[in-house]
Amino acid sequence: MSVKRFDVPLRASTKRIKEIAAAADGEYTLIYTRDTELSWVHFGLERMLQIAADSGAAMIYSDHFDGDAPAPVIDCQFGALRDDFDFGGVQVYRTDVLKNAAAAMDAEYEFAGLYDLRLRVSEMGPLVHVNEFLYYEIETDRRSSGEKLFDYVDPRNRAVQIEMEQACTAHLKRIGGYLEPVFKEVNLNSVPFEVEASVVIPCRNRVKTIGDALRSALGQETSFPYNVIVVDDNSTDGTVDVIKSFLDDPKLIYIAQDKSYHAIGGNWNAAVHHPQCGRFALQLDSDDIYSDSHTVQKFVDAFREQGCAMVVGTYRITDFDLNELPPGIIDHREWTPDNGRNNALRINGLGAPRGFWTPLLREINFPTTKYGEDYAVALRISREYRIGRIYDVMYNCRRWGGNSDGALDIEAVNRNNLYKDRIRTWELQARIAMNSR
């Protein structure tokens, strides 16, 4: 089996992809996306081509080594629409599929050419992951997982993101997963509530930060009654003592979870189904604090003014002492009323802080997980309902050593990405089914 190699940056133009397709003359075409040396384990390339032929892969990729360190990657699922999906540096395409996909590319992208190619190829055949370590390369982006987390909302990447959104939206239209900007209306007053809003704070072992979060939540100024529901999931570090020191405030409701498994999603469900939960359930992570004393009021005003089932605000990334960290303000400008819920399948999150209309949330519920639970709920709501936005900074998101996603190893990153891709896959399947009806 013959193969021809081309070196292509991840942010390649449509013109470059079409040039490769025209020049490809082997049975397979290898696209290498790194600017460092590529070397193979013994018979690594032969093994990859053999599996490509056996599986009928339209594109094939594999685990590899980053220098001497194992660098496993994950399966590319139906809903794995992230433009930053890590295939490793080697992508091997069946040349006839590559040529057909390139011929169908009808938009001229400066940055999204390779992404557009991958999406189109995925419509023509399977993208096969070989979970064997077949080659060596050097990863040049050595930033921590926490630093990489916000690349897609960095204003410096805006031109790239616009193109990626366009390519993804076109893909969704081709496969029947695109949603028109038509939404179910909600009657926010359809169910009576004693209080208008509840600030929900799930926590576990946050003795260093829970006091700040509670002071921030309990110090809100509103024109309506609200409360604060803190759900402790079996903390062992003194967090409970801090919580109990605030119980003289009648606005505070303390839920102590039993010993069964809850995770963040289960803690949210405990708060939302509490009989004293308010009409709107508003997020405040136990690491963070609201930006001022008017956040709860802004949330409720946004629900009323925008007539939506969920509201997402804007936050500022800071260190533990509230000094701003790059990229600073995260406002998710990539969300638009017309296309936000389609683009949500491509990006890695919808922003924060989040607020939910409680009656709907009680129907949907959070998945009982400690990662991606909020993303799953937001995608599900956006399938049918309008999500409102607030572009004022609503809270300070503190990045510190205790954050769950600050500096993950490759296995944890892969596990998180695999789960979020499953969420996208389920949601995309549901949207295609809904459109078919």
HELIX and SHEET records of a PDB file:
HELIX    1   1 THR A   14  ALA A   23  1                                  10    
HELIX    2   2 GLY A   44  SER A   55  1                                  12    
HELIX    3   3 THR A   95  ALA A  104  1                                  10    
HELIX    4   4 GLY A  113  SER A  122  1                                  10    
HELIX    5   5 SER A  145  LYS A  148  1                                   4    
HELIX    6   6 ASP A  151  VAL A  153  5                                   3    
HELIX    7   7 PRO A  155  ASN A  157  5                                   3    
HELIX    8   8 ARG A  158  ILE A  175  1                                  18    
HELIX    9   9 ILE A  210  LEU A  218  1                                   9    
HELIX   10  10 THR A  239  LYS A  244  1                                   6    
HELIX   11  11 ALA A  263  VAL A  272  1                                  10    
HELIX   12  12 THR A  295  GLN A  306  1                                  12    
HELIX   13  13 GLY A  340  ASN A  343  1                                   4    
HELIX   14  14 THR A  358  ILE A  364  1                                   7    
HELIX   15  15 GLU A  373  GLU A  384  1                                  12    
HELIX   16  16 ILE A  410  SER A  436  1                                  27    
SHEET    1   A 5 VAL A   3  ASP A   7  0                                        
SHEET    2   A 5 TYR A  28  TYR A  32  1                                        
SHEET    3   A 5 VAL A  90  ARG A  94 -1                                        
SHEET    4   A 5 MET A  59  ASP A  66 -1                                        
SHEET    5   A 5 ALA A  69  ALA A  71 -1                                        
SHEET    1   B 6 VAL A   3  ASP A   7  0                                        
SHEET    2   B 6 TYR A  28  TYR A  32  1                                        
SHEET    3   B 6 VAL A  90  ARG A  94 -1                                        
SHEET    4   B 6 MET A  59  ASP A  66 -1                                        
SHEET    5   B 6 LEU A 127  GLU A 137  1                                        
SHEET    6   B 6 SER A  39  TRP A  40 -1                                        
SHEET    1   C 7 LEU A 252  ALA A 256  0                                        
SHEET    2   C 7 TYR A 226  ASP A 232  1                                        
SHEET    3   C 7 ALA A 197  CYS A 203  1                                        
SHEET    4   C 7 PHE A 280  GLN A 283  1                                        
SHEET    5   C 7 ARG A 354  TRP A 357 -1                                        
SHEET    6   C 7 MET A 310  THR A 318 -1                                        
SHEET    7   C 7 GLU A 324  ILE A 330 -1                                        
SHEET    1   D 8 LEU A 252  ALA A 256  0                                        
SHEET    2   D 8 TYR A 226  ASP A 232  1                                        
SHEET    3   D 8 ALA A 197  CYS A 203  1                                        
SHEET    4   D 8 PHE A 280  GLN A 283  1                                        
SHEET    5   D 8 ARG A 354  TRP A 357 -1                                        
SHEET    6   D 8 MET A 310  THR A 318 -1                                        
SHEET    7   D 8 ILE A 387  ARG A 398  1                                        
SHEET    8   D 8 ILE A 289  TYR A 290 -1                                        
END                                                                             
